[in-house]
Amino acid sequence: MAENLPKKRRKYDESFKRECVTHWRKSGRSREQVAEELGINHWLLRTWDRQFRSQQAPPPAALTKTELESEIQRLREELRRVQEQRDILKKTLGILSTP
């Protein structure tokens, strides 16, 4: 006669919800498979995913021209440094690989 009793709603804390969504996204498996593994309804997983996507921070404000120029300069310097490191590694590899 317990058939007539209403089901109790389970409540999940936000950290659990976020972990479930993260697990689903990183697993590469379907929402249904992950939800079954976690013992939840796959619609809950979809709802949580949409909820957290809408809560994400808005995109950063557009940079000014001077900020963009300084960023370009910084990236060019970093690229030059990384290319030098690559060239040194190539030379080292060549020296080490000769009999």
C-alpha positions, 0 to 999 in steps of 0.5 A, spaced: 500 500 500 506 504 499 504 505 492 499 511 493 505 515 497 508 521 493 515 520 492 520 525 496 524 530 492 531 529 493 535 536 494 542 536 491 547 542 493 550 546 488 557 543 488 554 536 487 550 539 481 557 542 478 561 536 479 555 532 475 555 537 469 563 537 469 563 529 469 558 529 464 562 534 459 569 531 460 567 524 460 565 524 452 559 520 454 552 521 453 547 525 458 543 519 459 549 514 460 552 519 465 545 520 469 544 513 469 551 512 472 550 518 477 543 515 479 539 522 477 534 523 471 538 525 465 533 531 464 536 534 471 543 534 468 541 538 462 537 543 467 543 544 471 548 544 465 543 550 462 543 553 469 551 554 470 552 556 463 547 562 464 551 564 470 558 564 467 561 571 467 560 575 461 565 576 456 571 581 458 570 588 455 573 590 449 580 592 450 583 599 448 587 600 442 593 601 447 592 595 451 591 591 444 598 594 442 601 592 448 598 585 448 601 584 441 608 587 443 608 582 449 606 576 445 611 578 440 616 578 445 614 571 448 614 568 441 621 570 439 623 567 446 620 561 445 623 560 438 630 561 441 628 556 445 626 551 440 632 553 436 637 551 442 633 544 443 634 543 435 641 544 436 642 540 442 638 534 439 642 534 433 649 534 437 646 529 442 644 524 436 650 524 432 655 518 433 
